[in-house]
Structure formats: structure tokens, C-alpha cells
Amino acid sequence: MDYYKFLCPNKEGTYKFLSELYGSVAAVEEIDGIHLDYIRFPDVILAEGLWDKYGLVMDQEFPEYDYCYCDTCTSDFKEQTGIAIKEVEDASQVQEWKQFRYDIITTMVGRLAKVVHKEGKEINAAVFPGPSIAKKLVRQEWNKWDLDAVYPMNYNDFYLKNPEWVGTIVDEEVRAVEGLKPIYSGLFICPNPENKTQENDPENHGLLPSEIGTAIRASMENGATGICLFTPERMKPEHWEAFEKAIYVDYTKE
Ligand SMILES: [Zn+2]
């Protein structure tokens, strides 16, 4: 896939690059905080809604989408566990190897959080849902990350789920951080509501005006601190109308 390129998060140079960049941005007086995105490994499993688009069936891990097997990662892992991962027949079955990659990202976030906090600013991140899905697809064990807030991309259409599912996953997310950090439920908006049923590319799916209220209610009733629109430019007047109705409701349970 040419869509993106990744840096190995286990290289000191990657940390240096990110910490200098984020540190310098966080030092700017007017900046309130740093928001991390793509802080993950490439998708070892693609969300089910994207399989058709890329002509793939990713019902399990395949080696060609599994990272990172650079010398730094494989030798660090060998040192920690004694396992030579390149010699293992099916690396997807080695739990320690999954954990090793979760930990690399967790460590990176922790180090970046220190840099940002030192400037007296906040740090948060857009993550995959769960973290059950986040761990499985992109190795984000984000419940362990040192963040001030979490913005999970609860994009139900990517997982072929209905808007009610957003509530189910928010429930998991709030529990995963033991209610100690705000969860802002990230919603995905359908840019052309009238074409959704004929549209094959899930990038063009998302919540319809008739669904956005359900996704907001389900998020808030399950403990979200708020919701987040990553793609506000996709909102049609009908979306905004339904949105305004939904956000002023009192969702606190009696
Ligand atoms: Zn590596």
C-alpha cells in the first residue's frame, strides 16, 4: 500500500525527530497541547469494511503486513525474551512478540508525554477503538499510555457495525482507562448521505444525519466525556441540525 510510510518507533532517531518537533511546538505560548495521530504500527489486519477496497481478506495476521523486523527490534526482542523471531515459523502466534510491539509504542508515547508536560502542555491521541481492536489491528495498547485524554476513532462503518455499536465500544474504552481519563468518542461522518447505500468505499461511509444522534447518545450514555468530529467538513446542514439536537440533551443517568 502506498498510502503511508512509517518510521520504526524503536529507533532513537524516531524519538529524537518527534520529541524535537513536538517539544518545539509545545513551547509556543499559544499552544494548549499536542495531538498524536498515526502513533501506531501499520495495519497488520485491516478493518473489515476496507477489505473489498484493497482486495484483501485479512481475517488473520499475514507476515507481509507485520512490522517491525528491523535489526534493532529483532535483536532487542531476542535480548529480552531469548526468542529469535525471524526463525519462528508463525510469528503471529508469539504473544511476547505482540506485547513487545505494544510496549514500543507505549514507551514512545510516555517519552513524548514527558517532553510535552515539561512545557506545561497537554498531550492526547487519536487511536483505534477498544483497545481490543486497536491492539489487534495496529498494536496500540493505549489504555497504558500516558495521555491526558483519548480520542478513539469509533468509526462503526469501518467495522460493518451500526451506530449503536459506538456505545458498546465506548463502554469498553471508559473501562479500559478505569474512568480516569476523558474519552472523546470520535465519530465518522458520511459526506454524501443520499449515496451511502450505493457507495462501496467505506471512506465515503459514515454516520447519516439520521444516525448521528444515536452515536452521540450511545457515546454519552456509556461514559464518554464528549464526542469529537475528525471530519467536520463532511457535515451537511441535516447533520448539523441533528447534531445540535443531540448535544444539548442531558445524558446523565438518574
Ligand atoms: Zn524496528
Boltz pocket constraint, residues with backbone or C-beta under 6 A from the ligand:
constraints:
  - pocket:
      binder: B
      contacts: [[A, 8], [A, 9], [A, 10], [A, 11], [A, 68], [A, 69], [A, 70], [A, 71], [A, 72], [A, 73], [A, 74]]
      max_distance: 6.0
